Amino acid sequence: MRSMSGNEFAEKLLNGERDFSGIRLERSFNLSGTERFRQVQNYLLRQKLWEKPVILNGADLKNFSGVGLYLPYVQAAYCDFSGSNLSGANLFKANLDCANLTDTNCFKTNFRFSNLQGADLSKAILLKSFLQNSDLSRARIRSGLLDHANVESARMVRCNLMSSGMQHTNFKHADMQGANLSDSNLQRANFWNANLQEAKLAFSTMCNADMRGARMQECDLAGCNLQDADLRNCCLAKADMREANLTNVRFFNCDLQHAVLEKVVLKNASLVNANLKGANLRNADLELCRLSNADFEGADLSHARNIETAAQLVDARFSRTIITRQAHRSMNRLLNQKSMFVLR
């Protein structure tokens, strides 16, 4: 690894050199604070970087400052940007495979269509960043800040976002299968039509989140706060939602077959047209829950609380549903259909 001063780096770049693989740049070099920054920017803007990109593979750029830097198509696999300030930089279609971006400032940075597979962005500031169509598979963004970021249509398979702030973040159409978002703040996040199969969201705050049409089979939502969230047309088959707060949640037309809803709070929730066949609702609170056309065939409602207060209970379907004898006496007075219960 060869050492290089900041001025030498800028000079070589302006003279047409592109390959800086394996360099160790002067520590804490502030390119955006130098007199030559505007010259470098204007030069890069005139280049066909898609044909001849800047190459920084394996380079050491710790604590580098490139605020607003124009560097699309950069090849920076395994590059160390830790502690750098890249806010407002244009890194469109960059190759940052397994790059180290821990503790970086990427406020409003453009990562559209970039390759960030296996990259480490732990504790990175990604507020209002642009990550549409990027590949973040197996990336680590633990304790990151992604509030108001745009991650639409990104590939985030098995991405680790644990304990991150993601309020108002746009995850529309994102592929997040097996991703870890547990213990995160996802208030008002948008997961419209996202793939969250086998994802981990346990103990996250997801109040007012938009999850319409999301695919969430076998998803871990245990202990989540989903109050006022919109889960219409979601597939939550075999999802684990035990002890979650589901107050005012809209489950209209949801697939909840064999889901674990033990000890959940469903106060004022809407389960209209929901499929709850084989679901586990033991000790669930169904106070004022709307159940029109909900299907509880084979579901376990033993020790469920306040089910007699549920709205449209008469329109729900119960076949081989497991309930306690006390609940059976209360429900029989309200049902005008012949229902087959299994009493416990």
C-alpha positions as CSV (number, residue, x, y, z in Angstrom):
1,M,0.0,0.0,0.0
2,R,1.6,3.3,-1.1
3,S,1.1,6.5,0.7
4,M,-0.1,9.6,-1.1
5,S,-0.7,13.2,0.0
6,G,-4.0,14.9,-0.7
7,N,-2.4,17.4,-3.1
8,E,-0.7,14.6,-5.0
9,F,-4.0,12.8,-5.3
10,A,-5.8,15.9,-6.7
11,E,-2.9,16.6,-9.1
12,K,-2.8,13.1,-10.5
13,L,-6.5,13.0,-10.9
14,L,-6.4,16.3,-12.9
15,N,-3.7,14.9,-15.0
16,G,-5.8,12.0,-16.1
17,E,-4.8,9.2,-13.8
18,R,-7.6,6.9,-12.8
19,D,-6.2,3.9,-11.0
20,F,-5.6,4.6,-7.3
21,S,-6.0,1.1,-6.2
22,G,-4.4,0.3,-2.8
23,I,-3.3,3.9,-2.0
24,R,-3.2,5.2,1.6
25,L,-4.4,8.7,1.3
26,E,-3.2,11.4,3.7
27,R,-5.3,10.9,6.8
28,S,-8.3,13.3,7.2
29,F,-7.7,14.9,3.8
30,N,-10.4,17.5,3.2
31,L,-10.7,17.6,-0.6
32,S,-13.9,19.7,-0.6
33,G,-12.1,22.3,1.6
34,T,-9.2,22.8,-0.8
35,E,-8.8,25.6,-3.4
36,R,-8.6,22.9,-6.1
37,F,-12.0,21.3,-5.3
38,R,-13.9,23.3,-7.8
39,Q,-11.3,22.6,-10.4
40,V,-11.5,18.8,-9.6
41,Q,-15.3,19.0,-9.8
42,N,-15.4,20.7,-13.1
43,Y,-12.9,18.3,-14.5
44,L,-14.8,15.2,-13.4
45,L,-18.1,16.6,-14.7
46,R,-16.5,16.7,-18.2
47,Q,-15.2,13.2,-18.1
48,K,-16.9,10.0,-19.4
49,L,-16.6,8.3,-16.1
50,W,-18.9,5.5,-17.2
51,E,-16.2,4.5,-19.7
52,K,-13.1,5.2,-17.6
53,P,-14.1,5.4,-13.9
54,V,-11.9,6.4,-11.0
55,I,-10.5,3.2,-9.3
56,L,-10.1,3.1,-5.6
57,N,-10.2,-0.7,-4.9
58,G,-8.6,-1.5,-1.6
59,A,-7.6,2.1,-0.9
60,D,-7.4,3.6,2.5
61,L,-9.4,6.9,2.7
62,K,-10.1,7.1,6.4
63,N,-11.7,10.4,7.5
64,F,-11.7,11.7,3.9
65,S,-14.0,14.7,3.2
66,G,-15.6,15.0,-0.1
67,V,-18.8,17.0,0.5
68,G,-20.7,17.2,-2.8
69,L,-18.0,15.3,-4.7
70,Y,-19.0,14.2,-8.2
71,L,-17.7,10.6,-8.5
72,P,-20.3,8.4,-10.2
73,Y,-19.2,4.9,-11.4
74,V,-16.3,4.9,-8.9
75,Q,-14.8,1.4,-8.4
76,A,-14.1,1.2,-4.7
77,A,-14.5,-2.4,-3.6
78,Y,-13.0,-3.0,-0.2
79,C,-12.1,0.7,0.1
80,D,-11.9,2.1,3.6
81,F,-14.0,5.3,3.9
82,S,-14.6,5.0,7.7
83,G,-15.2,8.3,9.4
84,S,-15.5,10.1,6.0
85,N,-17.8,13.0,5.1
86,L,-19.5,12.1,1.8
87,S,-22.7,14.2,2.3
88,G,-24.2,15.3,-0.9
89,A,-21.7,13.3,-3.0
90,N,-22.8,11.7,-6.3
91,L,-21.8,8.0,-6.2
92,F,-24.3,6.9,-8.8
93,K,-23.7,3.3,-10.0
94,A,-20.6,3.0,-7.7
95,N,-19.0,-0.3,-6.9
96,L,-18.7,-0.3,-3.1
97,D,-18.6,-4.1,-2.7
98,C,-17.5,-4.9,0.9
99,A,-16.4,-1.2,1.4
100,N,-16.0,0.1,5.0
101,L,-18.3,3.1,5.4
102,T,-18.7,2.9,9.2
103,D,-19.4,6.3,10.9
104,T,-19.6,8.1,7.6
105,N,-21.8,11.1,6.9
106,C,-23.8,10.3,3.8
107,F,-26.5,12.9,4.3
108,K,-28.3,13.3,0.9
109,T,-25.7,11.1,-0.8
110,N,-26.6,9.6,-4.2
111,F,-26.1,5.8,-4.2
112,R,-28.7,5.0,-6.9
113,F,-28.0,1.7,-8.7
114,S,-24.8,1.2,-6.6
115,N,-23.4,-2.1,-5.5
116,L,-23.0,-2.1,-1.7
117,Q,-23.1,-5.8,-1.2
118,G,-21.4,-6.8,2.1
119,A,-20.5,-3.1,2.8
120,D,-20.3,-2.0,6.4
121,L,-22.3,1.1,7.0
122,S,-22.7,0.7,10.8
123,K,-23.5,4.0,12.6
124,A,-23.5,5.8,9.2
125,I,-25.7,8.9,8.7
126,L,-27.9,8.2,5.7
127,L,-30.5,10.8,6.3
128,K,-32.4,11.6,3.1
129,S,-29.9,9.5,1.1
130,F,-30.9,8.1,-2.3
131,L,-30.5,4.3,-2.5
132,Q,-33.1,3.4,-5.1
133,N,-32.3,0.2,-7.0
134,S,-29.0,-0.2,-5.1
135,D,-27.8,-3.7,-3.9
136,L,-27.4,-3.8,-0.1
137,S,-27.5,-7.6,0.2
138,R,-25.7,-8.7,3.3
139,A,-24.7,-5.1,4.1
140,R,-24.4,-4.1,7.7
141,I,-26.1,-0.8,8.8
142,R,-26.5,-1.5,12.5
143,S,-27.4,1.6,14.5
144,G,-27.6,3.7,11.3
145,L,-29.7,6.8,10.6
146,L,-31.9,6.4,7.5
147,D,-34.8,8.7,8.3
148,H,-36.5,10.0,5.1
149,A,-34.1,7.9,3.0
150,N,-35.3,6.5,-0.4
151,V,-34.6,2.8,-0.7
152,E,-37.3,2.0,-3.3
153,S,-36.7,-1.2,-5.3
154,A,-33.4,-1.8,-3.5
155,R,-32.1,-5.4,-3.0
156,M,-31.5,-5.8,0.7
157,V,-31.5,-9.6,1.2
158,R,-30.2,-10.5,4.6
159,C,-29.1,-6.9,5.2
160,N,-28.5,-6.1,8.9
161,L,-30.4,-2.9,9.9
162,M,-30.7,-3.7,13.6
163,S,-31.3,-0.8,16.0
164,S,-31.5,1.8,13.2
165,G,-33.6,4.9,12.8
166,M,-35.8,4.7,9.7
167,Q,-38.7,7.0,10.3
168,H,-40.5,8.0,7.0
169,T,-38.1,5.8,5.0
170,N,-39.3,4.6,1.6
171,F,-38.9,0.8,1.2
172,K,-41.4,0.4,-1.6
173,H,-40.9,-2.7,-3.7
174,A,-37.6,-3.4,-1.8
175,D,-36.4,-7.1,-1.6
176,M,-35.7,-7.5,2.1
177,Q,-36.0,-11.2,2.5
178,G,-34.2,-12.4,5.7
179,A,-33.2,-8.8,6.6
180,N,-32.8,-7.9,10.3
181,L,-34.7,-4.7,11.3
182,S,-35.3,-5.7,14.9
183,D,-35.3,-3.1,17.7
184,S,-35.6,-0.2,15.1
185,N,-37.7,2.9,14.8
186,L,-39.8,2.5,11.6
187,Q,-42.6,5.0,12.4
188,R,-44.4,6.0,9.2
189,A,-42.0,3.9,7.0
190,N,-43.4,2.8,3.7
191,F,-43.1,-0.9,2.9
192,W,-45.7,-0.9,0.1
193,N,-45.4,-4.2,-1.9
194,A,-42.0,-5.0,-0.3
195,N,-40.7,-8.5,0.2
196,L,-40.1,-9.1,3.9
197,Q,-40.3,-12.9,4.0
198,E,-38.4,-14.3,7.0
199,A,-37.3,-10.8,8.0
200,K,-36.7,-10.0,11.7
201,L,-38.6,-6.9,13.0
202,A,-39.0,-8.0,16.6
203,F,-39.5,-5.2,19.2
204,S,-39.4,-2.5,16.5
205,T,-41.7,0.6,16.6
206,M,-43.8,0.7,13.4
207,C,-46.6,3.0,14.3
208,N,-48.5,4.3,11.2
209,A,-46.2,2.3,8.9
210,D,-47.6,1.6,5.4
211,M,-47.2,-2.2,4.8
212,R,-49.9,-2.6,2.1
213,G,-49.4,-5.6,-0.1
214,A,-46.1,-6.6,1.6
215,R,-45.1,-10.2,1.6
216,M,-44.2,-11.1,5.2
217,Q,-44.5,-14.9,5.4
218,E,-42.7,-16.3,8.5
219,C,-41.7,-12.8,9.5
220,D,-40.7,-12.1,13.1
221,L,-42.8,-9.3,14.5
222,A,-42.8,-10.4,18.1
223,G,-43.2,-7.5,20.6
224,C,-43.6,-4.9,17.8
225,N,-45.6,-1.7,18.2
226,L,-47.7,-1.5,15.0
227,Q,-50.4,0.8,16.3
228,D,-52.3,2.5,13.5
229,A,-50.3,0.6,10.8
230,D,-51.9,-0.3,7.4
231,L,-51.4,-3.9,6.6
232,R,-54.2,-4.3,4.0
233,N,-53.7,-7.2,1.5
234,C,-50.5,-8.4,3.3
235,C,-49.4,-12.0,3.4
236,L,-48.5,-12.8,7.0
237,A,-48.8,-16.6,6.9
238,K,-46.9,-18.2,9.7
239,A,-45.7,-14.8,10.9
240,D,-44.8,-14.5,14.6
241,M,-46.6,-11.5,16.1
242,R,-46.8,-12.6,19.7
243,E,-47.3,-9.8,22.3
244,A,-47.4,-7.1,19.6
245,N,-49.5,-4.0,19.9
246,L,-51.9,-4.1,17.0
247,T,-54.3,-1.4,18.1
248,N,-56.2,0.2,15.2
249,V,-54.2,-1.9,12.7
250,R,-56.0,-2.5,9.3
251,F,-55.7,-6.2,8.4
252,F,-58.3,-6.0,5.6
253,N,-58.0,-9.0,3.3
254,C,-54.8,-10.3,5.0
255,D,-53.5,-13.8,4.9
256,L,-52.8,-14.7,8.5
257,Q,-53.0,-18.5,8.2
258,H,-51.1,-20.2,11.0
259,A,-49.8,-16.9,12.3
260,V,-48.8,-16.6,16.0
261,L,-50.9,-13.8,17.5
262,E,-50.6,-15.0,21.1
263,K,-51.2,-12.2,23.7
264,V,-51.5,-9.5,21.0
265,V,-53.6,-6.4,21.5
266,L,-56.1,-6.0,18.6
267,K,-58.2,-3.3,20.1
268,N,-60.2,-1.5,17.4
269,A,-58.3,-3.4,14.7
270,S,-59.9,-4.4,11.4
271,L,-59.8,-8.1,10.4
272,V,-62.4,-7.7,7.7
273,N,-62.0,-10.5,5.1
274,A,-58.9,-11.8,6.9
275,N,-57.9,-15.4,6.6
276,L,-57.0,-16.6,10.1
277,K,-57.2,-20.4,9.5
278,G,-55.1,-22.2,12.0
279,A,-53.9,-19.0,13.7
280,N,-52.9,-18.9,17.3
281,L,-54.8,-16.1,19.2
282,R,-54.5,-17.5,22.7
283,N,-54.9,-14.7,25.3
284,A,-55.3,-12.1,22.5
285,D,-57.3,-9.0,23.3
286,L,-60.1,-8.5,20.7
287,E,-61.8,-5.6,22.2
288,L,-64.0,-3.8,19.6
289,C,-62.2,-5.6,16.8
290,R,-64.0,-5.7,13.4
291,L,-64.4,-9.3,12.2
292,S,-66.8,-9.1,9.2
293,N,-66.2,-12.1,7.0
294,A,-63.0,-13.1,8.9
295,D,-62.3,-16.9,8.7
296,F,-61.2,-18.5,12.0
297,E,-61.4,-22.1,10.8
298,G,-59.1,-24.2,13.1
299,A,-57.9,-21.1,14.9
300,D,-57.1,-21.2,18.6
301,L,-59.0,-18.5,20.5
302,S,-58.7,-20.1,23.9
303,H,-58.6,-17.5,26.7
304,A,-59.0,-14.7,24.1
305,R,-60.3,-11.6,25.9
306,N,-63.3,-9.3,25.0
307,I,-64.3,-11.3,21.9
308,E,-67.9,-10.7,22.8
309,T,-67.4,-6.9,22.2
310,A,-66.1,-7.5,18.7
311,A,-68.0,-5.8,15.9
312,Q,-69.6,-7.9,13.1
313,L,-68.9,-11.0,15.1
314,V,-72.0,-12.5,13.5
315,D,-70.4,-12.3,10.1
316,A,-67.3,-14.1,11.0
317,R,-66.8,-17.8,10.2
318,F,-66.0,-20.3,13.0
319,S,-65.3,-23.9,12.2
320,R,-63.4,-26.2,14.5
321,T,-62.3,-23.0,16.3
322,I,-60.8,-23.6,19.8
323,I,-62.4,-21.5,22.5
324,T,-63.0,-21.7,26.3
325,R,-66.4,-22.8,27.6
326,Q,-67.0,-19.3,29.1
327,A,-66.3,-17.6,25.7
328,H,-68.6,-20.2,24.0
329,R,-71.5,-19.2,26.3
330,S,-70.9,-15.5,25.5
331,M,-70.6,-16.0,21.8
332,N,-73.5,-18.3,21.3
333,R,-75.8,-15.5,22.4
334,L,-74.4,-13.3,19.6
335,L,-74.1,-15.8,16.8
336,N,-77.1,-16.5,14.5
337,Q,-75.2,-19.3,12.6
338,K,-74.3,-22.8,13.4
339,S,-70.7,-22.8,14.4
340,M,-68.6,-25.8,15.3
341,F,-66.3,-25.1,18.2
342,V,-63.7,-27.1,20.0
343,L,-64.1,-26.3,23.7
344,R,-61.3,-26.1,26.3
